[in-house]
Amino acid sequence: MQERQVTIGGETHPLPQPFFVLATQNPIEHEGTYPLPEAQLDRFMLKIQVEYPDHASEHSIIERSLQGHALEVQPTVAAKELQQLVDESTRIEVTERIREYIVRILEATRTPASYSLKELEPLIELGASPRAGVMLAKAVRSFAYINGRNYVLPEDVKELAPDVLCHRLVLTYEAEAQGVSPEAIVERLLASVGIP
C-alpha cells in the first residue's frame, strides 16, 4: 500500500492517484478469515468503529430490501478534484508544538511510567510505531483542512488519536483478562499527557 505500486508476475505497475484502501472487519464472525498481523494493521491510517444504524436508517434499509430497489449512489467528487484537495491539505501547518505533543503521546504508549502512568505498563505489550505518529500528523492536518483552518489544534490530536492509535496498540493478556480496551488506554493517555 505505502509503496503506491503493485507487482504482478515480476512486473511493477504504479497505482493511480489518489489511491487508498478501505477494509471492513466484522468483530463477531471470524470464521474463514484471519486476523491481520500488527505490521499490516499499522499500515491503515484509521480504524473507525461503525455503530448500528439509527431507527430511520434501519427502516429505510428494510424498505429498500423488500422493494428490491438498489440505492443509487452518485459521485460527489472526481478523482482529480480529490487529489487537488489532498494536495491543498499538505499546506496546513503542523507546528513544532503539535509535533511534540504527538511524540509525547507515542512515547507514553511505549513507556507509560515516564509519563506518570506506571499502572499502564503491565497492560501494553507493544506501543505505537513511528508510522502511527506520521499517520496521526497527516490525519490531523487533513482534519484541520476539512474544518476550514490552516493550522492544527491540540484538540484535533485528541479527537483523532483514538482512531489512529487503538488498532496499533498490542495489549497484554493481563489487559485482556481485566477487560481493558485499547480505547480505554488511549483515553487515559490523552488525559495524562500534557500539551507542550
Sequence and secondary structure as in RCSB ss.txt:
>XXXX:A:sequence
MQERQVTIGGETHPLPQPFFVLATQNPIEHEGTYPLPEAQLDRFMLKIQVEYPDHASEHSIIERSLQGHALEVQP
TVAAKELQQLVDESTRIEVTERIREYIVRILEATRTPASYSLKELEPLIELGASPRAGVMLAKAVRSFAYINGRN
YVLPEDVKELAPDVLCHRLVLTYEAEAQGVSPEAIVERLLASVGIP
>XXXX:A:secstr
 TTSEEEETTEEEE  SS        SS  TT     HHHHTT S         HHHHHHHHHHHHHT       
SS HHHHHHHHHHHTTSB  HHHHHHHHHHHHHHH GGGGT GGGGGGEEE   HHHHHHHHHHHHHHHHHTT S
B  HHHHHHHHHHHHGGG EE HHHHHHT  HHHHHHHHHHHS   
